Amino acid sequence: MRTFPRTGSFNGTRAQTGCMSLELEHYCPKCEEYSEFWKVASTTMHLGQKVKWHCGECDYGFVRIDGEVDTAQSA
């Protein structure tokens, strides 16, 4: 019996390179202390990998794009 690889649009296998964790220790300006942030969204765009992080204690969130652009950093 011949088996076929699963190559459909939604069930294909992808290489998991450069995976990030789902949590991050980061300073939260709203809580005024280091807190655990959770990854709530991730997508690839023309600038690189865009990741949204939210504080587990409050509503504060920030975005990082390929580690270069960070909306949590002050100008």
C-alpha positions, -999 to 999 in steps of 0.1 A, spaced: 0 0 0 14 34 -10 13 63 14 13 100 4 29 128 23 5 153 38 9 184 17 -24 203 19 -26 240 26 -34 236 63 -19 203 72 16 205 56 47 202 78 68 233 83 104 236 95 104 252 130 135 274 128 141 303 150 112 295 173 106 320 201 93 311 235 57 321 245 68 341 275 94 369 281 107 386 312 105 424 305 102 457 323 66 469 324 62 507 327 26 504 338 34 479 366 67 497 373 86 463 377 98 434 357 68 412 347 61 381 326 49 390 291 31 366 269 34 364 231 -1 371 218 5 374 180 33 367 155 35 372 118 61 376 90 61 409 71 85 427 48 105 441 77 109 407 94 92 387 121 66 409 140 57 397 175 32 413 199 38 409 237 13 416 265 20 419 303 3 391 323 -5 416 351 -19 446 333 -30 457 298 4 470 286 17 456 254 45 462 229 57 450 195 91 438 183 100 434 147 130 411 142 145 423 175 155 456 157 123 477 162 109 477 197 79 499 206 87 494 243 120 513 240 119 551 246 132 574 219 
